[in-house]
């Protein structure tokens, strides 16, 4: 779909695009392959579209009179799912989005929404580009907040001691998700920086402000992800500390038990020497006395450790 934006939206065919008329469009990769020469871009740019790459670094290319770039998109609600990929071409009075991979048409719907917000009378291509890019990350703030709540739940599990075998896997999984999101935001920031600086002099000063505003929004999302990544490091350290504390508690218990029963070992060892003239060996209540002595020693050690708050 291609629209001419002058006094009103008017859908036109690709061959009717005119350089002096404000035009935006969302093209399939097949339609773009068939007509890319009309837009005077290189074959290298076309090949960049079809390469099956998921790099999140900016691939925006700056030319004398146009920009051409690639966006690999992440669905924040399905981070490991299929990733949409679109290319874009920006010229004076022309903005085209090329659908390289958009299986659920979600990116296309975001383009439609941005188009509905566009006001032809203001005749600002930069605002249309801003609205489209902003729509691509519009719901991410809520999604990032959910990641933060998930991290807080992990912290509560540590506090309550409700740690299972999957805990460390949950930490690593969230860390990977946050890293992927941050890498995705970095490509948006790169693109905003290029459009804001506008070396090809396509936009007006007012339009460049839009890209500066968008850069600020996405930078906050990126910083939020960085903060979450640091929080996950702290959670992992707290998890390790919790494990160390549990091990120390067990070792402490074993030490106390060993210390309590050590005197009994001494008593049994002492009376197990079987010397002829040892006291109480022939006493009628000698065996009972040793039992009572052992119990007294155990109770005294127990009381002493409780008083010292070692139990």
C-alpha positions in Angstrom: 0.0 0.0 0.0 1.3 3.4 -1.0 -0.2 6.7 -0.1 0.3 10.3 -1.4 0.0 12.8 1.5 -0.9 16.2 0.4 -4.2 17.7 1.4 -5.6 14.3 2.1 -4.6 10.6 2.0 -4.8 9.2 -1.4 -3.8 5.6 -2.2 -1.7 5.3 -5.4 0.3 2.6 -7.2 4.1 2.3 -7.0 4.6 3.5 -10.6 2.6 6.8 -9.8 5.1 7.9 -7.1 6.4 11.4 -7.8 9.6 12.8 -6.3 7.9 16.2 -5.5 4.9 14.7 -3.8 4.9 13.6 -0.1 4.5 9.8 -0.2 4.6 7.0 2.3 4.2 3.3 1.8 4.3 -0.2 3.2 5.6 -2.7 0.6 6.1 -6.4 0.5 9.6 -7.6 -0.1 8.4 -9.0 -3.5 7.0 -5.6 -4.6 10.2 -3.9 -3.5 12.4 -6.3 -5.4 10.4 -5.6 -8.5 10.6 -1.8 -8.2 13.7 -1.1 -6.2 15.5 0.5 -9.2 12.7 3.1 -9.4 13.9 4.4 -6.0 17.5 4.6 -7.2 19.0 2.5 -4.4 21.9 0.1 -4.8 21.6 -3.6 -5.3 23.6 -4.0 -2.1 20.7 -2.4 -0.1 18.3 -4.9 -1.7 20.5 -7.8 -0.7 20.7 -6.5 2.8 16.9 -6.9 3.1 16.9 -10.5 2.2 19.9 -11.6 4.3 18.6 -13.7 7.3 20.4 -11.7 9.9 19.2 -11.0 13.5 21.9 -8.5 14.4 20.6 -5.8 16.6 23.2 -3.3 15.8 22.2 -0.5 13.5 22.5 -1.2 9.8 21.3 2.2 8.7 23.3 3.5 5.7 23.7 7.2 5.1 23.8 8.3 1.4 23.9 11.7 -0.2 20.2 12.1 -0.5 18.6 9.1 1.3 18.8 6.8 4.3 18.3 3.0 4.1 18.2 0.7 7.1 17.1 -2.5 8.7 15.1 -3.1 11.9 15.0 -6.5 13.7 12.1 -6.3 16.0 11.3 -8.1 19.3 7.8 -8.8 20.6 8.3 -8.0 24.3 5.5 -10.4 25.2 7.1 -13.2 23.2 10.8 -12.5 23.2 11.9 -15.9 22.0 9.2 -16.1 19.3 9.6 -15.2 15.6 11.0 -11.8 15.1 9.6 -9.3 12.6 12.1 -7.7 10.3 11.5 -4.5 8.2 13.6 -2.3 6.0 13.0 1.4 5.5 13.9 3.9 2.8 13.8 7.6 3.6 14.2 10.3 0.9 13.0 13.9 0.7 9.2 13.5 0.8 9.4 9.7 0.7 9.1 7.1 3.5 8.8 3.4 2.6 8.7 0.5 4.9 9.5 -2.9 3.4 8.0 -6.0 4.9 10.8 -8.5 5.0 9.2 -10.7 7.7 6.0 -9.8 9.3 4.0 -13.1 9.7 1.3 -11.8 11.9 1.0 -8.3 10.2 1.6 -6.6 13.6 4.2 -4.2 12.1 1.8 -3.4 9.2 -1.0 -2.6 11.7 1.4 -0.2 13.5 2.2 1.5 10.2 -1.6 1.9 9.6 -2.0 3.4 13.1 0.8 5.9 12.5 -0.7 6.8 9.1 -4.1 7.5 10.8 -2.4 9.9 13.1 -0.7 11.8 10.3 -2.0 15.3 9.4 -1.5 16.0 5.7 -2.0 19.7 6.2 1.1 20.0 8.4 3.1 18.2 5.6 5.8 16.8 7.9 7.3 13.5 6.9 9.5 13.4 10.0 6.3 13.3 12.2 5.1 10.2 10.3 8.4 8.5 10.7 8.4 9.4 14.4 4.9 8.0 14.9 5.8 4.7 13.2 9.0 4.2 15.2 7.3 5.2 18.4 4.5 2.6 17.7 7.1 -0.1 17.4 8.0 0.4 21.1 4.7 1.8 22.4 3.9 -1.1 24.7 7.4 -1.9 25.8 7.3 0.3 28.9 4.6 -1.9 30.4 6.5 -5.0 29.4 9.7 -3.8 31.0 7.8 -3.1 34.2 6.6 -6.7 34.2 10.2 -7.9 34.0 10.9 -5.7 37.0 8.0 -7.3 38.9 9.3 -10.7 38.0 12.7 -9.8 39.5 11.1 -8.5 42.7 9.2 -11.9 43.0 12.6 -13.7 42.8 13.9 -11.5 45.6 10.8 -12.4 47.7 11.4 -16.1 47.1 15.0 -15.7 48.5 13.6 -13.8 51.5 11.0 -16.5 52.2 13.4 -19.3 51.4 11.1 -20.7 48.7 14.0 -21.6 46.4 13.8 -24.5 44.0 16.1 -26.1 41.4 14.7 -23.9 38.7 15.6 -20.6 40.5 19.0 -20.1 38.9 17.5 -20.9 35.5 14.8 -18.2 36.1 17.6 -15.7 36.8 19.6 -16.6 33.7 16.4 -16.6 31.6 15.4 -13.1 32.7 19.0 -11.8 32.2 19.0 -13.1 28.6 15.6 -11.5 27.9 16.7 -8.1 29.4 19.9 -8.3 27.3 18.0 -9.0 24.1 15.6 -6.1 24.8 18.5 -3.7 25.5 20.2 -4.7 22.3 17.0 -4.1 20.4 16.7 -0.6 21.9 20.2 0.2 21.0 19.5 -0.2 17.3 16.6 2.3 17.6 18.9 4.7 19.4 21.4 4.4 16.6 18.8 5.1 14.0 17.4 8.1 15.9 20.9 9.6 16.2 21.4 9.3 12.4 18.0 10.9 11.7 18.6 13.6 14.3 21.9 14.6 12.9 20.5 14.4 9.3 23.6 14.5 7.3 21.6 14.1 4.1 19.6 17.2 5.0 16.2 15.7 4.5 14.3 17.0 7.5 13.6 20.5 8.9 14.8 21.6 12.3 11.4 21.0 13.8 11.3 17.4 12.5 14.7 16.7 14.0 13.3 17.5 17.4 10.9 14.6 17.0 13.8 12.2 16.6 15.6 13.7 19.6 12.4 13.2 21.7 12.1 9.6 20.5 15.7 8.9 21.2 15.1 10.1 24.8 12.1 7.8 25.2 14.0 4.7 23.9 17.1 5.7 25.9 15.0 5.5 29.1 13.8 2.0 28.1 17.4 1.0 27.5 18.6 2.4 30.8 15.7 0.6 32.5 16.9 -2.7 31.0 20.4 -1.9 32.2 19.1 -1.3 35.7 17.2 -4.6 35.6 20.3 -6.4 34.5 22.2 -5.0 37.4 19.4 -6.0 39.7 19.6 -9.6 38.4 23.3 -9.6 39.3 22.3 -8.6 42.9 19.6 -11.2 43.0 22.1 -13.9 41.9 24.6 -12.7 44.6 21.8 -12.8 47.2 21.0 -16.3 46.0 24.6 -17.3 46.4 24.7 -15.7 49.9 21.5 -17.6 50.8 23.1 -20.9 49.8 26.2 -20.0 51.8 24.1 -19.2 54.8 22.2 -22.5 54.5 25.5 -24.4 54.3 26.9 -22.5 57.2 23.8 -23.2 59.2 24.1 -26.9 58.6 27.8 -26.9 59.4 27.0 -24.9 62.6 24.5 -27.5 63.6 26.9 -30.3 63.0 29.6 -28.5 65.0 27.2 -28.0 67.9 26.0 -31.6 67.9 29.6 -32.8 67.7 30.6 -30.5 70.6 27.7 -31.6 72.8 28.5 -35.3 72.3 32.3 -35.0 72.5 32.2 -35.3 76.4 30.2 -38.5 76.1 33.0 -39.9 73.9 35.5 -39.0 76.6 33.4 -40.6 79.3 32.9 -43.9 77.4 36.5 -43.9 76.3 37.6 -43.3 79.9 35.5 -46.1 81.3 36.3 -48.4 78.5 39.9 -48.7 79.5 39.0 -51.6 81.9 41.7 -51.1 84.6 41.2 -53.3 87.6 41.2 -50.6 90.2 39.0 -48.0 88.5 36.3 -46.5 90.8 32.7 -47.5 90.4 33.5 -50.5 88.2 32.1 -52.8 90.9 29.6 -50.4 92.3 26.0 -51.6 91.9 24.7 -48.3 90.5 27.8 -47.5 88.5 26.1 -48.0 85.1 23.2 -45.9 86.1 25.5 -43.2 87.4 27.3 -43.0 84.0 24.0 -42.7 82.2 22.9 -39.9 84.5 26.3 -38.2 84.2 26.0 -38.3 80.4 22.5 -36.8 80.4 23.7 -34.0 82.7 26.6 -33.2 80.5 24.4 -33.1 77.4 21.8 -30.9 79.1 24.5 -28.6 80.4 26.1 -28.2 77.0 22.7 -27.6 75.4 21.9 -24.9 77.9 25.3 -23.3 77.4 24.9 -23.1 73.6 21.4 -21.7 73.9 22.6 -19.0 76.3 25.4 -18.2 73.8 22.8 -18.1 71.1 24.6 -20.8 69.1 21.4 -22.7 68.7 
